[in-house]
Amino acid sequence: MPENNKWDLMLGLFVDKKDIFKREILVYQSELITVQQLYQVPVVRQLFSRWTQSLAVSNKRNQDQSKIFRERGNELYKSKPPRYKEAIEFYTKAIYHAPSNSVELALAHANRAVALMAVKYFQEAYDDCEMAVKFSYPKENILKVLFRLAACSAELRDRNLLQKDIKSIENELKNHKNNNPHIKKLMEYKSKLQDLKKFVEDFKQQQKQPSKNIVEKYSEEQGRYVTAGEKIKRDEVILSERAFAFVPVYENYPDDTIDTDCQNCAKVNIISFPCYECYKATYCSTKCRKEHESVHSVECYGYKRNLWYYIGIAHLSVRTFLCGFPELVERLENEQTVTSLTELWRKTLDLCNDDSFRYGRVLRLVSNFDKMSESTDFLRYSLTATMLTVYLRENTKFFEQMPPICERILENRTNWEVFVGALIMLHMGQLVSNGHSITDLRTTLASEIDCLDPHNMMVKVGKLHCYVRSTRIFTGLFPRISMLNHSCNPNVRNNFDRDLLTLNATRAIGKDVEIFNCYGPSYKLMNTMDRRKGLREQYCFECQCEKCTVEPEDRAYHQYYICEKCKSKVYIEESKNFWWRNLELKPKIDCKTCCFRVNFSWFKLFMSHLGEIESEGKVNNSFVKVCEIYSSTDKNMGIYNELRQDVGIMILCHFIPFLSSYVTFNERLTQIATELLKLREEKFGIYSIEFIIASTYLLDLMALQRKFNLKTNSYYTVGHIRKAFQILSKDTQAILNDYINCNIVNCTSDK
């Protein structure tokens, strides 16, 4: 979230003056009562109304800037060799800066389509051409765009689209006196139309994963929990569930940074198609944009003013409500007219026990507000829900466009506003305990690092570790999987493919044995006291798993330094774990046994030698020195210490590019990469994002070794590494597998 968060400042004013509220507002009774009482305070509604209106409109359109980006794209497209990926990037920037419904917007889409066709992105190119036609591409050149549409539909083997495109060309040719040059081309497409069989659209839907019999149970002590209804083998799929709703993880993006994740299907690393009103919400296709229209129309005003960036996870509470409300209205339609707001709330919560009611699965998740009563957090959540209700009332047409049946269910409009605010507040509390982070690999923009071969758009040999990075992409709500309780040593792992979450067993699970997920704190990463403290503060429970209550403290994987004086292990506080990633921080870590301060002068020497790489003739000397320091780190710290592993990563990043000139580095670099991967596997497991990121260094070395005919001396095989990819989306798996098939092994082998 952005620095100097405006919403945090607004909440701070209320929190500092919370004595202005009646005590009934500060004490949790129900979400309905809390929002109802806040909504009755005029000053609250007035301040929230003024606040949302005061937010500045961001990222204003500029036709001249759009033209500059488009012309830069043209230069890159025409360069020798053509730099298609960078051209696409600049055409996309032109789209995002062009005013809505402008000729400049049409030109940007049309130019991007040509570049996309060159790299065989025909579906995206087709959508671009359609947008060019929609936004009044210059009439004198419109035939070029229509023929591109036909070319794309022919490549997509879509008979229906090609038939439509041929008809559009024929209609346009009636307006051209000299149409002879186009007739031959038109006949070619008519011939292709005859060759195509009846097209049946392939939505490429995920095949339904087999799932095991699981049983939801309830007890006073545990609440709801899940057990295995049959024996489950290690690695078997237990359950798959699509997110009920999800939102992007927001960063403090500058205005000219373009999101590359689809808000409708959760595809990552997309060719972006924006909403032409806010230019903030992005989609992978015009189809996805249209499917998301009913939700985004309510959110668009907030995007224009960066509201969703300011309120963070609270955005997901609004989207959860927007996704669930239509289904709720259908269910309430069968109910008799309610006599009061309280009765409507009770009937809504009663519906949650119906398993066929998907929104009901959300409604029955716990919010833990009863454990936050009278706390600052409780007041902040209730105020945020009230502000969002004011937003819906004054900045959108949500309440005006509610289905007519709503008026029959409950006549009073203000009561509906309170009801909606209460649902948003309920979801806010639920998400604190039940939100799931969707992690994937984000690819580097072509303008940032030169990682792609301009001829085939494949990742260059030795550049994979530069091209991908681990990122938290979305936060989603998976109501059925959220029923699983926490363990610091869970028996499942999470695999995300876009918005689909699949659970696999990490070990054999017996019939009637409880199935546990991990809410974050793992025994391999944190000590018992810190794990229990974190869970208590966020999830409001005291962890009673075996790692916390029965087994002795297991600190084998924890980060520690070795005292230079007494040789004791000096374990690190969480706040000091990664001090070296911000060199302005000066760590003060003392041995608890002898009070001797841990000495980090070796790290300063390491960074000094690493800097010598930029001096001519010192590459070999720099490599020898930093490798000597890396070898000695096991005397200063545990092998799982992140500092030690980061030192290894820095060596790999700096010296892999020199392997072609310094082949003697091969053996030592391979040893470091292999050790890094081994430690990641031992600490996080093979099915982890940490293992996959570490594998990119070894895969790059393998590719370079094949290219320069060098010896591969790692015991890791490509086949073993590939197993880890299943936790990633299929789109990302394709990037990694293409790199392996093109640069390391033949497509038919997997050595």
C-alpha positions in Angstrom: 0.0 0.0 0.0 1.2 3.6 -0.7 3.1 5.5 1.9 1.3 8.3 3.8 -1.9 6.3 3.3 -4.8 8.8 3.2 -7.3 6.3 4.6 -5.0 5.4 7.5 -4.8 9.2 8.3 -8.6 9.5 8.3 -9.0 6.4 10.5 -6.4 7.8 12.9 -8.6 10.9 13.4 -11.5 8.7 14.5 -9.4 6.4 16.6 -7.8 9.3 18.5 -11.3 10.7 19.3 -13.2 7.4 19.8 -14.7 8.8 23.0 -17.2 10.7 20.7 -18.9 7.3 20.0 -21.3 5.6 22.3 -19.9 2.6 24.0 -22.5 0.4 22.1 -20.6 1.2 18.9 -17.3 0.1 20.3 -18.6 -3.2 21.7 -19.3 -6.0 19.2 -22.9 -7.3 19.2 -23.2 -8.0 15.4 -22.0 -6.5 12.2 -25.5 -5.3 11.6 -25.9 -3.4 14.9 -22.4 -1.9 14.6 -22.9 -0.5 11.1 -26.5 0.6 11.9 -25.3 2.7 14.8 -22.4 4.2 13.0 -24.6 5.0 10.0 -26.9 7.0 12.3 -24.0 9.4 13.2 -24.4 12.2 10.7 -20.8 13.5 11.1 -19.5 10.0 10.1 -21.4 9.9 6.8 -20.6 13.5 6.0 -16.8 13.1 6.6 -16.7 9.9 4.6 -18.6 11.5 1.7 -16.2 14.5 1.6 -13.2 12.2 1.9 -14.1 10.0 -1.1 -14.9 13.1 -3.1 -11.5 14.6 -2.2 -9.4 11.8 -3.6 -7.6 13.1 -6.7 -8.2 11.5 -10.1 -5.0 9.7 -11.1 -3.3 9.0 -14.4 -5.0 11.5 -16.6 -4.9 10.7 -20.4 -2.5 12.6 -22.6 -2.8 12.3 -26.4 0.7 13.7 -27.0 2.3 11.3 -24.6 0.4 8.4 -26.1 1.8 9.4 -29.6 5.3 9.5 -28.2 5.0 6.0 -26.8 3.4 4.7 -30.1 6.2 6.2 -32.2 8.8 4.6 -29.9 7.0 1.3 -30.4 7.3 1.8 -34.2 11.0 2.4 -33.9 11.5 -0.8 -31.9 9.3 -2.8 -34.4 11.3 -1.6 -37.4 14.7 -2.0 -35.7 17.2 -4.6 -37.0 16.6 -7.2 -35.7 13.0 -6.3 -34.7 12.5 -5.9 -30.9 8.9 -7.1 -30.8 8.5 -7.5 -27.1 9.7 -4.0 -26.3 7.5 -2.6 -29.1 4.5 -4.4 -27.6 5.4 -2.8 -24.2 5.5 0.7 -25.7 2.3 0.2 -27.7 0.6 -0.9 -24.4 1.8 2.3 -22.8 0.4 4.2 -25.7 -3.0 2.5 -25.1 -2.9 3.4 -21.4 -2.2 7.1 -22.1 -4.6 7.6 -25.0 -7.9 9.4 -24.2 -11.0 7.1 -24.3 -12.7 6.8 -27.7 -9.9 8.6 -29.5 -8.2 8.0 -32.8 -4.9 7.8 -30.9 -6.3 4.9 -28.9 -7.3 3.1 -32.2 -3.9 3.6 -33.7 -2.1 2.2 -30.6 -4.3 -0.9 -30.6 -3.8 -1.4 -34.4 0.0 -1.1 -34.1 0.2 -3.4 -31.2 -1.8 -6.0 -33.2 0.9 -6.1 -35.9 3.6 -6.7 -33.3 1.5 -9.4 -31.6 0.9 -11.1 -34.9 4.7 -11.2 -35.5 5.1 -13.2 -32.2 2.0 -15.4 -32.9 -0.2 -13.9 -30.2 -3.2 -14.1 -32.5 -6.1 -14.0 -30.0 -4.7 -10.8 -28.4 -4.0 -9.4 -31.8 -7.6 -10.1 -32.9 -8.9 -8.2 -29.8 -6.6 -5.3 -30.6 -7.9 -5.1 -34.2 -11.5 -5.1 -32.9 -10.7 -2.2 -30.6 -9.0 -0.3 -33.4 -12.2 -0.6 -35.5 -14.4 0.3 -32.5 -12.4 3.5 -31.8 -12.6 4.9 -35.3 -9.4 3.9 -36.9 -8.8 6.3 -39.9 -11.3 5.3 -42.6 -8.9 5.5 -45.4 -6.8 2.7 -43.9 -9.5 0.6 -42.3 -9.1 -2.2 -44.8 -5.7 -3.0 -43.3 -7.2 -3.6 -39.9 -10.1 -5.7 -41.4 -7.6 -7.9 -43.3 -5.6 -8.4 -40.1 -8.8 -9.5 -38.3 -9.3 -12.1 -41.0 -5.6 -13.2 -40.8 -6.0 -13.7 -37.0 -9.2 -15.6 -37.2 -7.7 -17.9 -39.9 -4.7 -18.6 -37.6 -7.1 -19.2 -34.7 -9.0 -21.6 -37.0 -12.2 -19.9 -36.0 -14.7 -20.4 -38.9 -17.4 -18.2 -37.4 -15.1 -15.3 -36.9 -13.5 -15.6 -40.3 -16.9 -15.6 -41.9 -17.8 -12.4 -40.1 -14.5 -10.8 -41.0 -14.9 -11.6 -44.7 -18.3 -10.0 -44.7 -16.9 -6.9 -43.1 -14.2 -6.7 -45.8 -16.8 -7.2 -48.5 -19.0 -4.4 -47.1 -16.0 -2.0 -46.9 -14.9 -2.8 -50.4 -18.2 -1.4 -51.7 -16.9 2.0 -50.6 -13.6 1.6 -52.6 -13.6 2.3 -56.4 -10.3 0.6 -57.0 -10.7 -2.7 -55.1 -8.8 -4.9 -57.5 -5.6 -5.1 -55.3 -7.8 -6.5 -52.4 -9.8 -9.0 -54.4 -7.1 -11.6 -54.6 -6.4 -11.4 -50.9 -10.1 -11.7 -50.1 -10.3 -14.8 -52.3 -7.5 -16.4 -50.3 -9.4 -16.0 -47.1 -12.6 -17.3 -48.7 -10.6 -20.4 -49.7 -9.4 -20.8 -46.1 -13.0 -20.5 -44.9 -13.9 -23.4 -47.0 -11.1 -25.5 -45.6 -12.0 -24.9 -42.0 -14.4 -27.3 -40.4 -17.2 -26.0 -38.2 -15.4 -24.3 -35.4 -16.2 -25.3 -31.8 -14.8 -22.8 -29.3 -12.3 -24.4 -26.9 -12.4 -22.6 -23.6 -9.4 -24.6 -22.5 -11.1 -25.3 -19.2 -9.2 -27.1 -16.6 -10.0 -30.8 -16.4 -11.8 -31.5 -13.2 -9.3 -32.7 -10.7 -10.1 -35.9 -8.9 -10.8 -35.2 -5.2 -11.0 -37.3 -2.1 -13.9 -37.8 0.2 -13.5 -35.2 3.0 -15.9 -34.5 5.9 -16.7 -31.2 7.5 -17.3 -31.6 11.2 -18.1 -29.4 14.2 -17.2 -29.4 17.9 -17.5 -26.8 20.6 -13.8 -27.0 21.2 -12.5 -26.8 17.6 -15.4 -25.2 15.8 -15.7 -26.4 12.2 -12.9 -28.6 10.9 -12.2 -31.1 8.1 -11.2 -34.8 8.2 -10.4 -37.4 5.6 -13.4 -39.6 4.7 -11.0 -42.2 3.3 -7.3 -43.0 3.3 -5.2 -40.5 1.3 -1.8 -41.2 -0.2 1.1 -38.8 -0.2 0.9 -36.3 -3.2 -2.8 -37.2 -3.9 -5.2 -34.4 -4.8 -7.5 -33.8 -1.8 -9.6 -30.9 -3.0 -9.8 -28.2 -5.7 -11.7 -25.0 -5.4 -12.0 -21.8 -7.4 -11.7 -18.5 -5.6 -15.1 -17.0 -4.7 -13.5 -13.6 -5.3 -9.9 -12.2 -5.6 -8.2 -8.8 -5.9 -4.7 -7.8 -6.9 -2.0 -7.2 -4.3 -1.5 -3.5 -4.6 1.9 -1.8 -4.7 2.6 1.9 -4.9 2.7 1.9 -8.6 3.7 5.1 -10.4 1.0 6.2 -12.9 2.8 4.9 -16.0 3.3 1.4 -14.6 0.9 -1.1 -16.1 -0.6 -4.1 -14.3 -0.1 -7.4 -16.1 -2.6 -9.6 -14.3 -6.2 -10.3 -15.3 -8.8 -9.3 -12.8 -11.3 -11.7 -14.2 -9.5 -15.1 -14.6 -6.2 -14.4 -12.6 -3.9 -15.1 -15.6 -0.5 -13.5 -15.0 2.0 -11.8 -17.3 -0.7 -10.8 -19.8 -1.0 -8.5 -22.8 -3.1 -5.9 -21.0 -6.5 -4.7 -22.0 -7.6 -1.9 -19.7 -10.9 -0.5 -18.6 -11.1 2.7 -20.8 -12.7 4.7 -17.9 -10.2 4.2 -15.1 -7.2 2.6 -17.0 -6.4 0.8 -13.7 -8.3 -2.5 -13.9 -6.6 -4.8 -16.5 -7.7 -7.9 -18.4 -6.1 -10.6 -20.6 -8.8 -10.2 -23.3 -11.8 -8.2 -24.3 -13.9 -11.3 -23.3 -12.6 -11.2 -19.7 -13.2 -7.5 -19.5 -16.8 -7.9 -20.6 -17.4 -10.8 -18.1 -16.1 -8.6 -15.3 -18.2 -5.6 -16.2 -20.9 -6.0 -13.6 -18.4 -6.0 -10.8 -16.0 -3.4 -12.2 -18.7 -0.9 -13.0 -19.1 -0.5 -9.2 -15.4 -0.4 -8.6 -14.4 1.9 -11.5 -14.9 5.2 -9.6 -12.7 3.9 -6.8 -9.9 2.9 -9.2 -9.9 6.4 -10.8 -9.1 7.8 -7.3 -6.8 5.0 -6.1 -9.3 4.1 -3.3 -8.6 0.4 -3.5 -4.9 1.0 -3.1 -5.5 2.9 0.1 -7.8 0.4 1.8 -5.9 -2.8 0.8 -7.6 -6.1 1.9 -10.9 -4.2 2.5 -11.2 -4.1 -1.3 -11.7 -7.9 -1.3 -14.5 -7.5 1.2 -16.4 -5.3 -1.4 -15.6 -7.6 -4.3 -16.7 -10.7 -2.2 -20.0 -8.9 -1.6 -20.4 -7.9 -5.2 -19.8 -11.5 -6.4 -22.2 -12.9 -3.8 -25.1 -10.5 -3.7 -26.9 -11.6 -6.9 -27.0 -15.2 -5.6 -28.2 -14.0 -2.3 -31.1 -12.0 -3.9 -32.1 -15.2 -5.8 -32.3 -17.1 -2.5 -34.2 -14.3 -0.7 -36.7 -14.1 -3.6 -38.2 -17.3 -2.4 -38.6 -16.0 1.2 -41.6 -14.1 2.4 -41.5 -10.3 2.8 -39.5 -9.5 5.9 -40.8 -7.1 8.4 -37.5 -5.7 9.7 -33.8 -5.3 8.9 -33.0 -7.6 11.8 -35.2 -10.3 10.3 -33.5 -10.0 6.9 -30.1 -10.3 8.6 -31.2 -13.4 10.5 -32.7 -15.1 7.4 -29.5 -14.3 5.4 -27.3 -16.0 8.0 -29.7 -19.0 8.2 -29.2 -19.6 4.5 -25.5 -20.3 5.0 -26.2 -23.9 6.1 -27.3 -24.8 2.5 -24.3 -26.5 0.8 -25.7 -25.7 -2.6 -25.6 -22.0 -1.8 -22.0 -21.0 -2.7 -22.2 -17.5 -1.1 -23.5 -19.3 2.0 -20.1 -21.0 2.4 -18.6 -17.5 2.6 -21.2 -16.2 5.1 -20.5 -19.0 7.6 -16.8 -18.3 7.9 -15.8 -16.8 11.2 -14.9 -13.1 11.5 -13.5 -13.1 15.1 -15.0 -9.7 15.8 -16.3 -11.0 19.1 -12.6 -11.4 20.1 -11.7 -7.9 18.9 -14.5 -6.1 20.8 -13.6 -2.6 22.0 -10.2 -2.8 20.2 -8.7 -0.2 17.8 -8.8 -2.9 15.0 -12.6 -3.4 15.6 -13.3 0.3 15.3 -11.1 0.6 12.1 -12.9 -2.3 10.4 -16.4 -1.0 11.3 -15.5 2.6 10.1 -14.0 1.2 6.8 -17.2 -0.8 6.2 -19.3 2.3 6.8 -17.1 4.4 4.5 -17.5 1.8 1.7 -21.3 1.9 2.1 -21.2 5.7 1.7 -19.0 5.1 -1.4 -21.6 2.7 -2.9 -24.4 5.1 -2.2 -22.9 8.4 -3.4 -20.3 7.3 -6.1 -22.0 4.4 -7.8 -25.4 3.4 -9.1 -25.4 0.2 -7.0 -28.4 0.9 -4.9 -30.4 2.5 -7.8 -29.8 -0.6 -9.9 -30.6 -3.3 -7.4 -33.1 -5.9 -8.7 -36.8 -4.9 -8.4 -37.4 -7.8 -6.1 -35.2 -6.1 -3.4 -37.9 -3.5 -2.9 -40.5 -6.2 -2.2 -38.1 -8.0 0.3 -37.3 -4.8 2.2 -38.9 -1.4 1.2 -36.7 1.0 3.1 -33.6 2.1 1.0 -31.6 3.2 4.0 -32.1 -0.3 5.6 -30.6 -1.8 2.5 -27.6 0.4 2.8 -27.1 -0.7 6.4 -27.6 -4.3 5.4 -25.0 -4.1 2.6 -22.5 -2.3 5.0 -23.0 -5.1 7.5 -22.2 -7.8 4.9 -19.0 -5.8 3.8 -17.9 -5.6 7.5 -18.6 -9.3 8.0 -16.4 -10.1 5.0 -13.7 -7.8 6.2 -13.4 -9.8 9.5 -13.6 -13.1 7.6 -10.7 -12.1 5.3 -8.3 -11.3 8.1 -8.5 -15.0 9.0 -9.4 -16.7 5.7 -7.7 -14.8 2.9 -5.2 -16.8 0.8 -2.2 -15.3 -1.0 -1.9 -16.4 -4.6 1.8 -16.5 -5.6 3.3 -17.0 -9.0 6.3 -15.9 -11.0 6.2 -12.4 -12.6 8.3 -12.0 -15.8 10.6 -9.0 -16.3 9.6 -6.3 -18.8 11.7 -6.3 -21.9 12.6 -2.6 -21.3 14.1 -3.4 -17.9 16.4 -6.4 -18.7 17.3 -7.8 -22.1 16.2 -11.4 -21.4 14.4 -12.4 -24.6 15.7 -13.6 -28.0 14.2 -11.1 -30.5 13.7 -13.8 -33.2 11.7 -16.4 -31.2 10.7 -14.6 -28.0 12.3 -17.4 -26.0 14.3 -16.6 -22.8 18.0 -16.3 -23.7 20.5 -18.9 -22.5 21.7 -17.9 -19.0 18.9 -15.3 -18.4 16.1 -17.3 -16.7 17.1 -16.2 -13.2 16.9 -12.6 -14.4 13.6 -13.1 -16.2 11.3 -14.4 -13.4 10.8 -13.5 -9.8 8.4 -14.7 -7.1 5.5 -12.3 -6.4 2.3 -12.3 -4.4 -0.1 -11.6 -7.2 -3.6 -11.8 -5.8 -5.4 -12.3 -2.5 -8.4 -14.6 -2.8 -11.1 -16.2 -0.8 -11.6 -20.0 -0.9 -14.5 -20.6 1.5 -14.4 -24.4 1.5 -10.6 -24.7 1.9 -10.8 -22.0 4.6 -12.5 -24.6 6.8 -9.2 -26.3 7.4 -7.6 -25.6 10.7 -3.9 -24.6 11.1 -0.9 -26.7 11.9 2.7 -25.5 12.1 3.5 -28.8 10.3 0.6 -29.2 7.9 -0.3 -32.3 5.9 -1.3 -30.5 2.7 0.4 -28.1 0.3 -1.3 -25.4 -1.9 -1.0 -25.3 -5.7 -2.4 -22.3 -7.5 -3.4 -22.2 -11.2 -4.8 -18.8 -11.9 -7.9 -18.7 -9.5 -7.9 -22.5 -8.9 -6.5 -23.7 -5.6 -5.6 -27.4 -5.3 -4.6 -29.2 -2.1 -2.2 -32.1 -2.3 -1.3 -34.4 0.6 2.3 -33.9 1.9 2.2 -37.3 3.6 -0.2 -40.2 4.0 -3.4 -39.2 5.9 -5.5 -41.9 7.5 -9.3 -42.1 7.5 -10.9 -39.7 10.0 -7.6 -37.9 10.5 -7.9 -34.1 10.5 -6.6 -32.3 7.5 -4.5 -29.2 8.4 -3.3 -26.3 6.3 -0.6 -23.7 7.4 -1.8 -20.1 8.0 1.8 -18.8 7.6 3.9 -19.7 10.6 5.9 -22.9 10.0 8.1 -24.6 12.6 11.0 -24.5 10.1 10.9 -20.7 9.9 9.9 -19.5 13.4 10.2 -20.6 17.0 7.2 -21.7 19.0 6.8 -18.5 21.0 6.9 -16.3 17.8 4.5 -18.7 15.9 1.9 -18.7 18.7 2.2 -14.9 19.2 1.6 -14.3 15.4 -1.4 -16.7 15.3 -2.9 -15.2 18.4 -2.6 -11.6 17.1 -4.1 -12.3 13.6 -6.3 -15.3 14.1 -7.3 -15.0 17.7 -6.4 -18.6 18.8 -3.7 -20.4 20.7 -2.0 -23.0 18.5 -2.3 -26.5 19.9 -0.6 -28.4 17.1 2.0 -31.1 18.0 4.9 -28.8 17.1 3.7 -26.2 19.6 2.6 -28.4 22.5 4.1 -32.0 22.3 7.4 -32.1 20.4 10.5 -30.4 21.7 11.5 -27.2 20.0 13.0 -28.0 16.6 15.3 -25.2 15.5 17.4 -27.1 13.0 16.3 -24.9 10.1 16.2 -21.6 12.0 18.6 -18.7 11.3 21.4 -18.2 13.7 25.0 -16.9 13.8 27.9 -18.5 15.7 29.5 -16.4 18.4 33.1 -15.8 17.5 34.1 -15.9 21.2 32.2 -18.7 22.9 30.8 -20.5 19.8 27.2 -20.4 21.0 24.4 -20.2 18.6 22.9 -16.7 18.4 19.4 -16.9 17.1 18.0 -13.8 15.2 15.0 -11.8 16.0 12.5 -11.6 13.1 13.1 -7.8 12.8 16.8 -8.4 12.2 16.6 -11.3 9.8 17.3 -9.5 6.6 19.3 -6.4 7.7 21.8 -6.8 4.8 19.1 -6.2 2.2 19.1 -2.6 3.4 22.7 -1.7 3.9 21.8 1.5 5.7 20.8 -0.7 8.7 23.6 -1.5 11.1 22.8 -4.7 12.9 23.5 -5.0 16.6 23.2 -8.7 17.4 24.8 -9.8 20.7 25.5 -13.3 22.0 23.1 -14.1 24.9 25.7 -16.3 26.5 28.8 -14.0 26.6 27.4 -10.7 25.4 30.0 -10.6 22.5 28.7 -8.7 19.5 28.5 -10.6 16.2 31.1 -9.3 13.8 30.0 -8.6 10.2 33.2 -7.2 8.8 33.5 -10.2 6.6 30.3 -9.1 4.8 31.7 -5.6 4.1 34.8 -7.3 2.6 32.7 -9.6 0.5 30.7 -6.6 -1.0 34.0 -4.8 -1.6 35.4 -7.8 -3.6 32.2 -8.2 -5.4 32.4 -4.6 -6.6 35.8 -5.3 -8.2 34.0 -7.2 -10.9 33.4 -3.9 -12.7 37.1 -3.2 -12.8 38.8 -4.3 -16.0 41.0 -7.4 -15.5 39.8 -8.1 -11.9 36.9 -10.5 -12.7 39.0 -13.7 -11.9 40.5 -12.2 -8.7 37.0 -11.0 -7.6 35.6 -14.5 -8.1 38.3 -16.2 -6.2 38.0 -13.8 -3.2 34.2 -14.0 -2.9 34.2 -17.8 -3.2 36.7 -18.0 -0.4 34.5 -15.8 1.8 31.4 -17.9 0.9 33.3 -21.1 1.9 34.1 -19.7 5.3 30.6 -18.6 6.1 29.8 -22.0 7.8 32.1 -20.9 10.6 30.0 -17.7 11.2 26.5 -19.0 10.8 24.1 -21.9 10.3 23.9 -23.4 6.8 20.2 -22.4 6.6 20.9 -18.7 7.4 19.4 -16.5 4.7 22.5 -14.3 4.7 24.7 -17.2 3.7 22.3 -18.2 0.9 22.0 -14.6 -0.3 25.8 -14.4 -0.5 25.7 -17.5 -2.7 22.9 -16.0 -4.9 24.9 -12.7 -5.3 27.9 -14.8 -6.5 25.7 -16.6 -9.0 24.0 -13.4 -10.3 27.3 -11.6 -10.8 29.4 -14.4 -12.3 27.0 -16.5 -14.4 27.1 -13.9 -17.2 30.9 -14.4 -17.3 30.9 -18.1 -17.8 31.4 -18.0 -21.6 34.7 -16.1 -21.0 35.8 -17.8 -17.8 34.9 -21.5 -18.2 37.0 -22.3 -15.1 34.2 -20.8 -13.0 31.8 -23.6 -14.1 32.6 -26.1 -11.4 32.4 -23.7 -8.5 29.3 -22.0 -9.7 27.6 -25.3 -10.2 28.6 -26.3 -6.6 27.1 -23.1 -5.2 23.9 -23.5 -7.2 23.5 -27.1 -6.3 24.0 -26.4 -2.6 21.5 -23.5 -2.7 18.9 -25.8 -4.2 19.6 -28.6 -1.7 19.2 -26.2 1.2 16.0 -24.8 -0.2 14.6 -28.3 -0.7 15.4 -29.3 2.8 13.9 -26.2 4.4 10.9 -25.5 2.2 10.4 -28.7 0.3 10.6 -29.3 -3.5 7.0 -28.0 -3.9 7.8 -24.5 -2.9 8.3 -21.2 -4.7 11.6 -20.9 -2.9 12.9 -24.1 -4.5 11.7 -23.0 -7.9 13.4 -19.6 -7.8 16.7 -21.3 -6.6 16.4 -23.8 -9.5 16.6 -21.0 -12.1 20.3 -20.5 -11.3 21.1 -24.2 -11.8 19.0 -24.3 -15.0 20.8 -21.4 -16.4 24.1 -23.1 -15.7 22.9 -26.3 -17.3 21.8 -24.3 -20.4 25.2 -22.6 -20.6 27.0 -25.9 -20.1 25.2 -27.4 -23.0 25.8 -24.3 -25.2 29.6 -24.3 -24.5 30.0 -28.1 -24.1 31.0 -27.8 -20.4 30.7 -30.5 -17.8 27.5 -30.7 -15.8 28.5 -31.8 -12.3 25.3 -31.4 -10.3 23.3 -34.4 -9.0 20.1 -32.5 -9.6 18.3 -33.6 -12.8 15.9 -31.6 -14.9 13.2 -34.2 -14.2 13.5 -33.7 -10.5 13.3 -29.9 -10.8 10.3 -30.1 -13.2 8.3 -31.8 -10.5 8.2 -28.5 -8.5 6.6 -26.6 -11.3 3.1 -28.1 -10.6 2.6 -25.5 -7.8 2.6 -22.8 -10.5 0.0 -21.8 -13.0 0.1 -23.7 -16.3 0.9 -20.4 -18.1 4.1 -20.0 -15.9 5.0 -23.7 -16.2 5.0 -23.3 -20.0 7.7 -20.5 -19.7 10.0 -22.7 -17.6 9.4 -25.9 -19.6 10.0 -24.0 -22.9 13.3 -22.8 -21.6 14.4 -26.3 -20.6 13.2 -27.9 -23.8 14.9 -25.3 -26.0 18.2 -25.0 -24.1 18.9 -28.0 -21.9 17.2 -31.2 -23.2 15.3 -32.3 -26.3 11.6 -31.9 -26.1 11.2 -35.7 -26.2 13.6 -36.4 -23.3 13.7 -35.4 -19.7 17.1 -36.4 -18.3 
